[in-house]
Amino acid sequence: MAKITLDLDRCVACGMCVNNCPDIFETDMSTLKVAIKEGKREGEVWTLETDNPMCAAHAAETCMMKAISVEE
């Protein structure tokens, strides 16, 4: 199981993660910030545990702000 973390304090909502991994990331139109689908938000941090982190790992690699991490 892998843990995906999205730090909204670092995120500039450029949309790269949404484009690279739409199965996990989405734009929250009410806040205009990125969200993790089916994830849990605590303050400015989203988390999700998944058994298929490949897509999120690619999104983390392409995030220019390094706002996404994937821990196996």
C-alpha positions, 0 to 999 in steps of 0.5 A: 500500500502506498500513501499519496500526499498533496501539500496545498501550501506548495501547490500552485494549481498549475494542473499538471497532476490533473492532466497526468493522473486524472484518476487520482487528482482533480480541480476543486472548482469551489476552491480552484485548488487541486484535490485528491479524489476519494482522499482525506483533507486535513488543513492544507494536506490531502492524503490517500492510500492506494495499491496502485501509485504508478499514476501518482508517482508520475504526477509527483515527478512532473510537479514543478512545486514538489507538492506531491509525494508518494511513499511506498 
